[in-house]
């Protein structure tokens, strides 16, 4: 149960006396300076009685910034936080409201009395084989890499995006496009 107290989201603003170059090649996970750059709010590491969301923006002396969002995973999954981040970005860009409206119909989450099944969900049935995806796909055929996109790589990705008319604004998922490009590259490597 979530106790809605109306306190909002904890937002931390910080300045760091370092530039992006000072980190060198350590921008790839695991990021060793995370504990030095991220303020650990007391109690925020717990599952219970922890803030639902924390946001921190740290300005770097080079003019760049680090944006951190920390969520309580018992409240939101990756899809939900991605939708929230897109909505936040749209509002920051000046839109009056997000392009995908939130659903406020909390009664949809209420348990019916008496409980009843209204539609069949085969995806929730117990699997007939006990092999998970890890057991089905050989680890030898999996590509495990971390990708870092610098200014040149981002410029290349942006050059592949469709032309946007000036009177329209759209949100583009660079991550999705990057994933597609990486997937295409990996497929070419795996073709026998």
WOTAUR-V579937 format. One record per residue. N is the residue number from 0. RES is the residue in three letters. SS is DSSP state (alpha for helix, beta for strand, coil for the rest). D_FIRST is the distance of its C-alpha to the first C-alpha in whole Angstrom. Layout:
n={N:N}
res={RES:RES}
ss={SS:SS}
d_first={D_FIRST:D_FIRST}
This chain:
n={0:1:2:3:4:5:6:7:8:9:10:11:12:13:14:15:16:17:18:19:20:21:22:23:24:25:26:27:28:29:30:31:32:33:34:35:36:37:38:39:40:41:42:43:44:45:46:47:48:49:50:51:52:53:54:55:56:57:58:59:60:61:62:63:64:65:66:67:68:69:70:71:72:73:74:75:76:77:78:79:80:81:82:83:84:85:86:87:88:89:90:91:92:93:94:95:96:97:98:99:100:101:102:103:104:105:106:107:108:109:110:111:112:113:114:115:116:117:118:119:120:121:122:123:124:125:126:127:128:129:130:131:132:133:134:135:136:137:138:139:140:141:142:143:144:145:146:147:148:149:150:151:152:153:154:155:156:157:158:159:160:161:162:163:164:165:166:167:168:169:170:171:172:173:174:175:176:177:178:179:180:181:182:183:184:185:186:187:188:189:190:191}
res={UNK:UNK:UNK:UNK:UNK:UNK:UNK:UNK:UNK:UNK:UNK:UNK:UNK:UNK:UNK:UNK:UNK:UNK:UNK:UNK:UNK:UNK:UNK:UNK:UNK:UNK:UNK:UNK:UNK:UNK:UNK:UNK:UNK:UNK:UNK:UNK:UNK:UNK:UNK:UNK:UNK:UNK:UNK:UNK:UNK:UNK:UNK:UNK:UNK:UNK:UNK:UNK:UNK:UNK:UNK:UNK:UNK:UNK:UNK:UNK:UNK:UNK:UNK:UNK:UNK:UNK:UNK:UNK:UNK:UNK:UNK:UNK:UNK:UNK:UNK:UNK:UNK:UNK:UNK:UNK:UNK:UNK:UNK:UNK:UNK:UNK:UNK:UNK:UNK:UNK:UNK:UNK:UNK:UNK:UNK:UNK:UNK:UNK:UNK:UNK:UNK:UNK:UNK:UNK:UNK:UNK:UNK:UNK:UNK:UNK:UNK:UNK:UNK:UNK:UNK:UNK:UNK:UNK:UNK:UNK:UNK:UNK:UNK:UNK:UNK:UNK:UNK:UNK:UNK:UNK:UNK:UNK:UNK:UNK:UNK:UNK:UNK:UNK:UNK:UNK:UNK:UNK:UNK:UNK:UNK:UNK:UNK:UNK:UNK:UNK:UNK:UNK:UNK:UNK:UNK:UNK:UNK:UNK:UNK:UNK:UNK:UNK:UNK:UNK:UNK:UNK:UNK:UNK:UNK:UNK:UNK:UNK:UNK:UNK:UNK:UNK:UNK:UNK:UNK:UNK:UNK:UNK:UNK:UNK:UNK:UNK:UNK:UNK:UNK:UNK:UNK:UNK}
ss={coil:coil:coil:coil:coil:coil:coil:coil:coil:beta:beta:beta:beta:beta:beta:beta:coil:coil:coil:alpha:alpha:alpha:alpha:coil:coil:coil:coil:coil:coil:coil:coil:coil:coil:alpha:alpha:alpha:alpha:coil:coil:coil:coil:coil:coil:coil:coil:coil:coil:coil:coil:coil:coil:coil:beta:beta:beta:beta:beta:beta:beta:beta:coil:coil:coil:coil:beta:beta:beta:beta:beta:beta:beta:coil:coil:coil:coil:coil:coil:alpha:alpha:alpha:alpha:alpha:alpha:alpha:alpha:alpha:alpha:alpha:alpha:alpha:alpha:alpha:coil:coil:coil:coil:coil:coil:coil:coil:coil:coil:coil:coil:coil:alpha:alpha:alpha:alpha:coil:coil:coil:coil:coil:coil:coil:coil:coil:coil:coil:coil:alpha:alpha:alpha:coil:coil:coil:coil:coil:coil:coil:coil:alpha:alpha:alpha:alpha:coil:coil:alpha:alpha:alpha:coil:coil:coil:coil:coil:coil:coil:coil:coil:alpha:alpha:alpha:alpha:alpha:alpha:alpha:alpha:alpha:coil:coil:coil:coil:coil:coil:coil:coil:coil:coil:coil:coil:coil:coil:alpha:alpha:alpha:alpha:alpha:alpha:alpha:alpha:alpha:alpha:alpha:alpha:alpha:alpha:alpha:alpha:alpha:coil:coil}
d_first={0:4:6:9:12:15:16:17:18:20:23:26:30:32:36:37:41:41:42:41:44:44:41:44:43:39:37:37:34:33:34:35:35:31:30:33:32:28:27:24:22:21:18:17:18:16:13:10:11:13:14:12:16:19:23:26:29:32:36:39:42:43:42:39:35:32:29:26:22:20:16:13:14:10:10:14:17:20:21:18:19:23:23:21:24:26:25:25:29:30:29:31:34:34:33:31:28:27:29:26:24:20:19:17:17:13:15:16:12:12:14:17:19:20:19:22:23:24:26:27:25:28:26:23:26:27:30:33:34:32:34:31:32:33:36:37:38:40:39:43:42:39:40:38:38:37:38:39:40:42:44:46:44:42:45:46:43:43:46:45:43:44:46:44:46:45:44:41:38:36:33:35:33:35:33:33:37:37:36:38:41:40:40:43:45:43:44:48:48:47:49:52}
